[in-house]
């Protein structure tokens, strides 16, 4: 049965919004209560009023009564001591989610919160547009039928709670006024409503019939008024085009800088403000207050942006939510270390050396999470760090079910004991006060989030810790956090928010064919016939076109000078001007030079030239340490020096090292270590080829390999011990790889005995003590020693041992420490196992791919090759000790592609600069 439609609105005056020059009433009492479409327009009108009073020479004045319409309704309702309370958006959302979740099994919903939002919106539309609720009209789709079921359940829940939905408040206020429980205002001024839904019309008509004098200030001008305005000599309308949004934002910021004067009202209206917000903030700050680019001070920015980021993105709040949301007693290392690094938990900022050392230790051990006993991983750390880990572990295992308000109290206590939100700010002067103010405002917003969580007691009942944190995270994501700053005359706002606002200058950005008019987004829960008949917002293209035309007419009346702009490209998409703007002339504006700091830097030819020395010899202290203590990564130092002297200098003298976050499951290092350890265990038991043949003949080779792999796994991969599925897959994979290796390579070799596995030794090169570890040493009977290095990754090339610069010095270094009869790479890859290297001429070739060193035409005897390696590698060590640290990679691709220090040496920037200089 359909709801009654409102009668035509009576006794209402219609006018165009007041201009800035229109005189105000002499006495504030003459100004009626003003109700605006949103809170931003109310603040804007108050700012305009204050400016006019100052221009009139007043020193003090009474603040006029200007409120948003929704705030006025809530105040009236609360002041009447009502029997029913108004649900918050959060409470309403949770009730809808609970109702829909019980019904979701039949519908197969994918996103509960998204469906609940659409259903809430449909419920509001039913009330605001007086939509019929006849079941016959809702039988065409499952969504529509589900909506009627949910609405009935929702209304029953409201009755049980004694509550009202916010969309029902206006009708409740009208009923209370009818019953004389709320007084009727004698006069009202209504501003900023481009259109009025039936619910609002019905309410205003009711007030008019009760004697309220209503002055409705329309934001949409009459056609003749708009025509006269556009034909005026004082009116200018221009359309500008730019390649990208970046150029559009830069031009707008410079335009504002040229126009801005105290008291000048400048508006920047952006239909897609979510895409432009951060870009405009950066560009406006860089142009208007360049110094603020280098700090986080938002108090002194001379403009306001209406779009606020969610509270969950504020660093202080984000850190708290990350810490609270730890799911198990296995605390992720990343979350734990970010807590120690932050200034919000009572730790010193910047962090002490103790924190850096702990992070280095954990990364070196490749921990994904702290062990169950934090003392094992944090041994040697301060009591404060250990206490944080123990408290966090206790918090993570807290799985009781209590009310949301009790959870709010418990998590507040936990954060307090953790030192959150901190107290120190490493800053001075006004900036310190600004940062402290921002932290204080964030903390107040956080307390509001906890209050919202407490408000869910009646709706959710007892819940677990994870459920409470899920709700709290959702609350923080949905709560915008806008730093409280004075209202400024430069406003960056969305299209809807600009309704009713007047400016001296106006720029409307992003006016391409995809945004003006916007695409319709109909609510799928409202049947098509109802959407069309009642002209619901966002329902049809015709409705969006009409709204866009109204908005455009309003914007054209909002300022004497109006600029429209649009980007020609957005990513890979080409854009065109909005068809509504094609009647206006396209212009090109010239602005002064940029005021940004980066654009003020002097040109390159005025810079001072600095020539860096090409070497930095080691100090006496370093010499002593290198000669006595040595370098544990000996092979790595020589390889780095050959690949690029700067890499060796950075890694082995400056002690810079990249320790990436380990993978969740097995990575390449884990797999290589597991293969090495399994082979070490296997050959420690098997010893030689004869025993290997016996095992193979007895068909027990695969079983022996499996035992070795299972024994090696917990030794090499402690951090994945609990990951059963990953471990089983990796065990199966390694068994196949090693079986393939032993059957197709080792069993085909000449008689050998494994003398050593993973043997540690040292070597001295030009006073540089290097520690080495040989994967395996075989004695080939009747020939000598074969030094073997296992390779499980990319293919290694023995030909590199004979080059002028030995890029693979590992096995040649082993040969200097333990003279062999041959060197070999053991490529242990599934499907293509291979043992290849070089050796003395009499070395048996069974199962061994020999690279003949005499074909290089440099070495005719084995001794000459060993002498070459000794001399060459000693020269590399001397080059390191002499301090050569030039950025000089051996080739342009391979060393730099996988280097950790490219941002330090800036090889790409150097090459680009040189290329620019070489151009004609």
MINULUM-62644 format. One record per residue (C-alpha): residue in three letters; x, y, z. Coordinates in steps of 0.5 Angstrom, whole numbers, plus 2048, in hexadecimal, padded with zeros to 3 digits. Last residue first. Layout:
<rs>
ALAXYZ ...
</rs>
This chain:
<rs>
UNK8958227C5 UNK89381D7CB UNK89981B7CF UNK89881F7D5 UNK89181C7D5 UNK8948157D5 UNK8988167DB UNK8938197DF UNK88F8127DE UNK89580E7DF UNK8968117E6 UNK88E8117E8 UNK88E80A7E6 UNK8948087EA UNK89280C7F0 UNK8978097F5 UNK8928097FB UNK88C8077F7 UNK88F8027F3 UNK8927FF7FA UNK88E7F87FA UNK8917F57F3 UNK88D7F07F0 UNK88C7F47E9 UNK8937F87EA UNK8977F27EA UNK8947EF7E4 UNK8937F57DF UNK8987FA7DE UNK89E7F67DE UNK8A47F57E3 UNK8A17FB7E7 UNK8A58017E9 UNK8A28057EE UNK8A98067F1 UNK8AB8047F8 UNK8B28027F7 UNK8B58027FE UNK8BC8007FE UNK8B97FA802 UNK8B47F87FD UNK8B97F97F7 UNK8BE7F47FB UNK8B97EF7FB UNK8B87EF7F4 UNK8BF7EF7F3 UNK8BF7E97F7 UNK8BA7E57F3 UNK8BE7E67ED UNK8C47E47EF UNK8C17DE7F2 UNK8BD7DC7ED UNK8C27DD7E8 UNK8C77D87EC UNK8C17D37EC UNK8C17D37E5 UNK8C87D37E3 UNK8C87CD7E8 UNK8C37C97E4 UNK8C77CA7DD UNK8C77CD7D7 UNK8C37D47D9 UNK8C27DA7D5 UNK8BF7D67CE UNK8B87D67D1 UNK8B87CF7CF UNK8BD7CC7D4 UNK8B77CD7D9 UNK8B37C77D6 UNK8AC7C87D9 UNK8AB7C17DC UNK8A47BE7DC UNK8A47B97E2 UNK8A07B27E2 UNK8A67AE7E0 UNK8AB7B37DE UNK8B17B07E2 UNK8B67B67E3 UNK8BD7B57DF UNK8BD7BC7DC UNK8BC7BF7E3 UNK8B57C27E4 UNK8B07C77E2 UNK8A87C77E4 UNK8A27C47E3 UNK89D7BF7E7 UNK8967BF7E4 UNK88F7BE7E6 UNK88A7C07E1 UNK8837BD7E2 UNK8837C07E9 UNK8897C57EB UNK88F7C37EF UNK8947C67EB UNK89B7C47EE UNK8A07C97EC UNK8A77C67EC UNK8AE7C77ED UNK8B47C27EC UNK8BA7BF7EE UNK8BA7C37F4 UNK8BF7C87F8 UNK8BB7CA7FF UNK8BB7D1801 UNK8BD7D47FA UNK8B87CF7F7 UNK8B27D17FB UNK8B47D87F9 UNK8B37D67F2 UNK8AC7D27F4 UNK8A97D97F6 UNK8AC7DE7F1 UNK8A67DE7EC UNK8A77E57E9 UNK8AF7E47E8 UNK8B17EA7E4 UNK8B67E87DE UNK8B17E27DD UNK8B37DB7DE UNK8AF7D97E4 UNK8A97DC7E0 UNK8A97D67DC UNK8A77D27E1 UNK8A07D57E0 UNK89A7D57E6 UNK8937D37E4 UNK88E7D77E9 UNK88C7D37EF UNK88D7CD7F3 UNK8957CD7F2 UNK8997C97F6 UNK8A17CA7F6 UNK8A57C47F6 UNK8AD7C47F7 UNK8B07BE7F3 UNK8B67BB7F7 UNK8BB7B67F3 UNK8BC7B27EE UNK8BD7AA7EF UNK8B67AA7F3 UNK8B27B07F2 UNK8B27B37FA UNK8AC7B77FA UNK8AC7BE7FE UNK8A57C17FF UNK8A17C8801 UNK8A87CB802 UNK8A77D1807 UNK8AB7D7807 UNK8AE7DC80C UNK8B27E2809 UNK8B87E580C UNK8BB7EB808 UNK8C27EC809 UNK8C37EB802 UNK8BF7E6801 UNK8BF7E1807 UNK8BA7DB807 UNK8B67D880C UNK8B27D180D UNK8AB7CE80F UNK8A97C780C UNK8A27C680A UNK8A37BF808 UNK8AA7BC808 UNK8AD7B5805 UNK8A87B3801 UNK8AB7AD7FD UNK8AB7AC7F6 UNK8AB7A67F0 UNK8A97A97E9 UNK8A27AD7E9 UNK89C7AA7E6 UNK8997A97ED UNK89A7B07EF UNK8977B37E8 UNK8907B07E6 UNK88E7AC7EC UNK8917B07F2 UNK88E7B77EE UNK8877B47ED UNK8867B17F4 UNK8887B87F6 UNK8837BC7F2 UNK87E7B77F4 UNK87F7B77FB UNK87F7BE7FB UNK8787BF7F8 UNK8757BA7FD UNK8787BD803 UNK8767C4801 UNK86F7C2800 UNK86F7BF806 UNK8727C580A UNK86D7CA806 UNK8677C6809 UNK86A7C5810 UNK86B7CD811 UNK86D7CC819 UNK8757CB817 UNK8757D1812 UNK8797D6817 UNK87E7D0818 UNK8807CF811 UNK8877CC811 UNK8877C7817 UNK8807C6817 UNK8817C380F UNK8877C0810 UNK8847BA813 UNK87F7B980E UNK8837BA808 UNK8887B580B UNK8837B080C UNK8807B1806 UNK8867B0802 UNK8877A9806 UNK8807A7804 UNK8827A97FC UNK8887A57FC UNK88579E7FF UNK88579A7F9 UNK88A7967FB UNK88E7977F5 UNK88E79E7F6 UNK89079E7FD UNK8967997FB UNK89879E7F6 UNK8987A47FB UNK89D79F7FF UNK8A279E7FA UNK8A17A67F7 UNK8A47A87FE UNK8A27AB805 UNK89B7A9806 UNK8997AB80D UNK89D7B280D UNK89B7B2805 UNK8937B2807 UNK8947B780D UNK8987BC808 UNK8937BB802 UNK88D7BD807 UNK8907C380A UNK8927C6803 UNK88B7C4800 UNK8887C8806 UNK88C7CE805 UNK88B7CF7FE UNK8837CE7FF UNK8837D3805 UNK8887D8801 UNK8837D87FB UNK87D7D9800 UNK8787D4804 UNK8727D6807 UNK8707DD809 UNK8767E1806 UNK87B7E480A UNK87B7EC80A UNK8827EE807 UNK8887EF80A UNK88C7F4806 UNK8937F5809 UNK8977FB80A UNK89D7FA80E UNK8A180080C UNK8A77FC80A UNK8A57F5808 UNK89E7F7805 UNK89F7FE802 UNK8A77FD800 UNK8A57F77FD UNK89F7FA7F9 UNK8A38007F7 UNK8A97FB7F4 UNK8A47F87EF UNK8A37F17ED UNK8AB7EF7EE UNK8AA7F37F5 UNK8A47EF7F7 UNK8A67E87F5 UNK8AD7E97F9 UNK8A87EC7FF UNK8A37E67FE UNK8A87E07FE UNK8AB7E3805 UNK8A47E4808 UNK8A77E380F UNK8AC7E880E UNK8B37E8812 UNK8B37E881A UNK8BB7E9819 UNK8BD7EC813 UNK8B67F0811 UNK8B67F2818 UNK8BD7F5818 UNK8BC7F8811 UNK8B67FB814 UNK8B97FE81A UNK8BF801815 UNK8BA804811 UNK8B880180A UNK8B9806804 UNK8B480A801 UNK8B480A7FA UNK8B180E7F4 UNK8B18157F7 UNK8AB8197F6 UNK8AB81F7F1 UNK8A68247F3 UNK8A38297EE UNK89F82F7F1 UNK8988307EE UNK8978367E9 UNK8978327E3 UNK89282D7E6 UNK88C8327E7 UNK88B8357ED UNK8868327F2 UNK87F8367F2 UNK87B8317EE UNK87C82C7F4 UNK87A8317F9 UNK8738327F6 UNK87183A7F4 UNK8708387ED UNK87183D7E7 UNK86C8427E6 UNK8658407E3 UNK8638407DC UNK85B83E7DA UNK85983A7D4 UNK85283A7D2 UNK84C8367CF UNK84683A7CE UNK83F8377D1 UNK83A8337CE UNK83E82D7CE UNK83D82D7D6 UNK8378287D7 UNK83A8237D2 UNK83F8227D7 UNK8468237D4 UNK84981D7D1 UNK84E8177D5 UNK8538127D2 UNK85480C7D7 UNK85B8097D8 UNK85C80D7DE UNK8578137DE UNK8588177D8 UNK85581D7D5 UNK8558207DC UNK84F8257DD UNK84E82C7DF UNK8488317E1 UNK84A8387E3 UNK84483D7E6 UNK8458447E7 UNK83F8487EA UNK83E8437EF UNK83883E7F1 UNK83383F7EC UNK83783B7E7 UNK8388357EC UNK8308357ED UNK82F8347E6 UNK83482F7E5 UNK83182B7EB UNK82A82C7E8 UNK82D8297E2 UNK8308237E5 UNK82A8227E9 UNK8268217E3 UNK82B81D7DF UNK82B8187E5 UNK8248177E5 UNK8248167DE UNK8298117DF UNK82580D7E4 UNK82580B7EB UNK82B8107EE UNK8258147F2 UNK81E8117F2 UNK8198137ED UNK8138107F0 UNK81180D7EA UNK81780B7E7 UNK81A8087EE UNK8138047EF UNK8138017E8 UNK81A7FF7E9 UNK8197FB7F0 UNK81D7FE7F6 UNK8227F97F8 UNK8277FA7F3 UNK8288017F5 UNK8298057EE UNK8308087ED UNK82F80C7E7 UNK83680F7E4 UNK8388167E5 UNK83681C7E1 UNK83B81F7E1 UNK8408197E4 UNK8418157DE UNK84181A7D8 UNK84681F7DC UNK8468247E1 UNK84C8227E5 UNK84C8297E9 UNK84782F7EA UNK84B8357EB UNK84783B7EF UNK8498427F0 UNK8458477F5 UNK8418417F8 UNK83A8407FA UNK8388397FE UNK8318367FD UNK83382F7FB UNK83B82F7FB UNK83A8287FF UNK8378257F9 UNK83C8267F4 UNK8428247F9 UNK8468297FD UNK84D82D7FD UNK84C834800 UNK85083A801 UNK84D83F805 UNK84F83B80B UNK84C838811 UNK851837817 UNK854830818 UNK85182A81B UNK855824818 UNK850820814 UNK850818815 UNK84A815812 UNK84780F816 UNK845809811 UNK84C806812 UNK84C807819 UNK84580481A UNK8477FE816 UNK84E7FD81A UNK84A7FD820 UNK8447F881D UNK84A7F381B UNK84D7F4822 UNK8477F2826 UNK8467EC822 UNK84D7EA823 UNK84D7EB82A UNK8467E782B UNK83F7E982B UNK83A7EA831 UNK8347EE82E UNK8347F1827 UNK82E7F6827 UNK82D7F782F UNK8357F8830 UNK8367FC829 UNK83680382C UNK83D80182F UNK840800829 UNK83E807827 UNK84180A82D UNK84780682C UNK84780A825 UNK846811829 UNK84C80F82D UNK85080E826 UNK84E815824 UNK85081882A UNK857815829 UNK857817822 UNK85681E825 UNK85B81E82A UNK86081B825 UNK85F821820 UNK860826826 UNK866823828 UNK868823821 UNK86682B820 UNK86A82C827 UNK870829825 UNK87082D81E UNK86F833822 UNK876833826 UNK87A82C826 UNK879825823 UNK87A81E825 UNK87481D828 UNK87381982F UNK86D817832 UNK86B810830 UNK86480E82E UNK865808830 UNK86A806835 UNK8697FE835 UNK8657FF83C UNK860804839 UNK85F800832 UNK85D7FA837 UNK8597FE83B UNK855801835 UNK8547FA832 UNK8517F8839 UNK84C7FE839 UNK84A7FD832 UNK8497F6833 UNK8457F7839 UNK8407FC835 UNK8407F682F UNK83D7F1834 UNK8417EB836 UNK8437E5833 UNK84A7E2835 UNK8507E1830 UNK8567E4833 UNK85B7E1830 UNK85E7E782C UNK85E7EB832 UNK8627E6836 UNK8677E6830 UNK8677EE82F UNK8697EF837 UNK86E7EA836 UNK8717EE830 UNK8707F4833 UNK8747F283A UNK87A7EF835 UNK87A7F6832 UNK87A7FA839 UNK87F7F583C UNK8847F7837 UNK8877F2832 UNK88C7ED833 UNK8887E7832 UNK8827E982D UNK8817E3829 UNK8827DE82E UNK87F7E2833 UNK8787E382F UNK8777DC831 UNK8717DA82C UNK8767DC826 UNK8767E3823 UNK8737E381C UNK8767E3815 UNK87D7E1818 UNK8827E2812 UNK8887E1817 UNK88B7E7814 UNK8857EB814 UNK8847E981C UNK88B7EB81D UNK88B7F2819 UNK8847F481C UNK8877F3823 UNK88D7F7821 UNK8897FC81F UNK8857FC825 UNK88B7FC82A UNK88E802826 UNK889807828 UNK883808824 UNK881810822 UNK87D810826 UNK87E80D82D UNK87980882F UNK87280A832 UNK86D80782D UNK86C80C828 UNK87380E826 UNK873808821 UNK879804820 UNK8777FF826 UNK8707FE823 UNK8737FD81C UNK8777F781F UNK8727F4822 UNK86D7F481C UNK8727F2817 UNK8757EC81B UNK86E7E981B UNK86C7E7823 UNK86B7E0823 UNK8667E0829 UNK8607E0824 UNK85C7E6820 UNK8607EC821 UNK85A7F1820 UNK85C7F6826 UNK8637F7824 UNK8607F981D UNK85A7FD81F UNK85F801824 UNK86480381E UNK85E805819 UNK85C80A81F UNK86380D81F UNK86480D818 UNK85D810816 UNK85A80B811 UNK855808815 UNK85280F816 UNK85080F80F UNK85281580B UNK84E81B80B UNK84B81E804 UNK849825806 UNK850828804 UNK85182F808 UNK856834806 UNK85B839809 UNK85F83380C UNK862836813 UNK85F830817 UNK86182A812 UNK86882A815 UNK86B823812 UNK872826810 UNK87682780A UNK870829805 UNK86E82E80B UNK874833808 UNK871834801 UNK86B837804 UNK8668397FE UNK8698357F8 UNK86C82F7FC UNK86682F800 UNK8618307FB UNK86582A7F7 UNK8658257FC UNK85E8267FE UNK85B8267F7 UNK85E81F7F6 UNK85C81C7FC UNK85581E7FB UNK85481D7F3 UNK8528167F3 UNK84D8167F9 UNK84B81D7F6 UNK84781A7F0 UNK8428207EF UNK8488257F1 UNK84682C7F3 UNK84C8317F4 UNK8498387F8 UNK84C83E7F9 UNK8498437FE UNK84E84A7FE UNK84E84C805 UNK85584D806 UNK85884C7FE UNK8598467FA UNK8598477F3 UNK8608467F0 UNK8618407F5 UNK85A83D7F3 UNK85C83D7EC UNK8638397EE UNK85F8347F2 UNK85A8337EC UNK8608327E7 UNK86382D7EB UNK85D8297EC UNK85B8297E5 UNK8628277E3 UNK8628217E8 UNK85B81F7E5 UNK85E81E7DF UNK85E8217D8 UNK85B8277D9 UNK85482B7D7 UNK8518317D9 UNK84A8347D8 UNK84883B7D9 UNK84383F7DC UNK8438467DE UNK83E84B7E1 UNK83F8527E1 UNK83C8547DA UNK8368507DC UNK83384C7D7 UNK8348467DB UNK8308497E1 UNK82B84B7DD UNK82A8447DA UNK82A8417E1 UNK8258467E4 UNK8218447DE UNK82183C7DF UNK81F83D7E6 UNK82583C7EB UNK8268357EF UNK8298377F6 UNK8228387F9 UNK82183C7FF UNK81B83A802 UNK81883F807 UNK81383C80C UNK80F840810 UNK80C83A815 UNK80483B816 UNK803833817 UNK801833810 UNK80883580E UNK80B830813 UNK80782A810 UNK80982C809 UNK81082C80B UNK80F82580E UNK80C822808 UNK811826803 UNK817822807 UNK81381B807 UNK81281C7FF UNK81981E7FE UNK81B8257FD UNK8208277F7 UNK82682C7F7 UNK82682D7FE UNK82B832800 UNK827836805 UNK821836809 UNK81F83C80D UNK81A83B813 UNK81583F817 UNK81083E81D UNK81383781F UNK80E832821 UNK80F830828 UNK810828829 UNK80C82482E UNK80682882A UNK803821828 UNK803824821 UNK80B826822 UNK80C81F825 UNK80981C81F UNK80D82181A UNK81481F81E UNK81281781D UNK811818816 UNK81881C815 UNK81B81681A UNK819811815 UNK81F811811 UNK824811817 UNK82180A819 UNK81D80A81F UNK81E806826 UNK81A80382B UNK81E7FD82B UNK8187F882A UNK8157FD825 UNK81B7FE821 UNK81C7F6820 UNK8157F581E UNK8177FB818 UNK81D7F7816 UNK8197F1816 UNK8147F4811 UNK8197F780D UNK81D7F180C UNK8177ED809 UNK8167F3805 UNK81D7F3802 UNK81D7EC801 UNK8177EC7FC UNK81B7F27F9 UNK8227EE7F8 UNK81E7E87F6 UNK81B7EC7F0 UNK8147ED7ED UNK8107EC7F3 UNK8117F37F6 UNK80B7F77F3 UNK8077F17F5 UNK8097F27FC UNK8067F97FD UNK80B7FE800 UNK80A8047FD UNK8108097FD UNK80F810801 UNK8158137FE UNK819814805 UNK81680E808 UNK817808803 UNK81E80C801 UNK82080B808 UNK81E803807 UNK822803801 UNK828806804 UNK828801809 UNK8287FB804 UNK82D7FE800 UNK8327FF806 UNK8307F8809 UNK8327F5802 UNK8387F8802 UNK83A7F6809 UNK8387EE808 UNK83C7EE802 UNK83B7E77FE UNK8347E67FF UNK8327DF7FD UNK82A7E07FE UNK8287DA802 UNK82E7DA807 UNK82D7E2807 UNK8277E280B UNK82A7E2812 UNK82F7E7810 UNK82A7EC80D UNK8277ED814 UNK82E7ED818 UNK8317F2812 UNK82A7F6813 UNK82B7F781A UNK8327F881A UNK8317FE815 UNK82C801819 UNK83180181F UNK83680481B UNK83280A818 UNK83080C81E UNK82980A821 UNK82480F823 UNK82180E82A UNK81A80D82C UNK816810832 UNK818817830 UNK81A81C835 UNK818822830 UNK81F825830 UNK82281E82D UNK81D81F827 UNK81E826826 UNK826826826 UNK825820821 UNK82182481C UNK82582A81D UNK82C82581B UNK828822815 UNK826829812 UNK82D82C813 UNK82E832818 UNK82E839817 UNK82B83D81D UNK82F84481D UNK835845821 UNK83484C825 UNK839851823 UNK840854826 UNK845859823 UNK84085C81D UNK843860818 UNK83F85E812 UNK84485A80F UNK845856815 UNK83D854815 UNK83E85280E UNK84484E80F UNK84084B815 UNK83A849811 UNK83E84680C UNK841841810 UNK83A840814 UNK83883E80D UNK83E83A80B UNK83D836812 UNK835835810 UNK837833809 UNK83C82D80C UNK83782B811 UNK83282880B UNK82C82A808 UNK82B83180C UNK826833811 UNK82683B813 UNK82283D819 UNK81F844817 UNK82484A817 UNK82085081A UNK82384E821 UNK82A84F81E UNK82885781D UNK82A85B818 UNK828856813 UNK82E85480E UNK82F858808 UNK830854801 UNK8378557FF UNK83984E800 UNK83384C7FB UNK82D8497FE UNK82A8427FB UNK8258437F6 UNK81E8437F9 UNK81883F7FA UNK813841800 UNK80F83B802 UNK80783C805 UNK805835802 UNK80982F800 UNK80482B7FB UNK8018257FF UNK80681F801 UNK8048187FE UNK801813802 UNK80480C803 UNK8038077FE UNK800800800 
</rs>
